Amino acid sequence: MRKETLLKNAKSLRINQTDAEQRLWYHLRAHRFMDLKFKRQKPMGRYVVDFVCMERRLIVEIDGGQHTEQVAYDQQRDAWLRGEGYTVLRF
């Protein structure tokens, strides 16, 4: 995916968060969780992750119903992110 397209997609995802993402973001933003800095809808490689703490190399994904239909894609994506040194938590 082209960088411009990826950035546009990330911006759209930030604007159109799910209820679950909004609730979690409230607790992660502004160093509220363990004084860690999280970013939301962050482009990484050719993917956009829901939430990432760069300091701890931790990615948090909030999966909706569409993820039951894209298991292979999510596994490939998680493998790439783990290869980059990140831990991926899915809820």
N, C-alpha and C positions, 0 to 999 in steps of 0.2 A: 504494500500500500504506500502511496506517495506521502511524503511528509506533510504537505499541505492538507491532504485529505484526512490524514490521521489527526492533525491538530484540530481541524474543523469538526471531526467526529467527537473528539474529546470534549470540545467546548459544548457541543450539543448534549452530550451525556451529562455534563455538569449542570446545564440548565434544566434538563428533564430527568432529574433523579427520581428513583422510586421512593416510596414511603420508607422502606427499610433502609435505603442508602441515606436518606435525609436524617433519620433517627440516629444511625451510627455516626454520621458525619458530625452531628452535634456533639457527641462525646469524644471524637478524635481531634476535632479542630482546635486551634489556639492552644496547643500543648496540654489539653485537658486530661489526656490519658497518659499517665506516668511521665509527664513533662516531655513527651516525644512529639516531634513534628511529623505530621502526616500530610500528604498531598492527595487530592482526589482526582479521579479520571485522568491519570497520568500516562502519556504515551511512553512505551518502553519497547524498543525494537519496532516490530510491526504490530504490536498489540497496545491496547489501552487497558490499564488495570484500574480497578475501582478505588482502592486506597493503598498507599505505599508509604512506609517509613524507611527512608534511604539509610538513616543512621543504623538501624537494626536489620536492614535488608529483609524486611517483612512486608508481604503483600496480603491484603485482606480482600476477598471477593465475596460479594453478596449475590448469590445465584437465584434467579427467578425460574419460573417454569420452563422457559425456552432452553435452559441448559440440559434438560432431560433428552432433548433431541440433538444435542451437539456434544455428546460425551467425548468422542474421538478428538474433536477440535480442542476441547478444554484440556484433554490429556496432553496433546501435542504442545499446546500453549504453556501449560504448567511445566512440562519437561524443559522447554526452552528457558523459562524464567528460573527454574532451579539450576540449570546450566550456567546461568549468569550469577549464581550465588544467592538467590532469594529463596526464602521459605514462603510457600503459598498456603494460606488458610482459606477454605471455602465454607460458606454458611448458606 
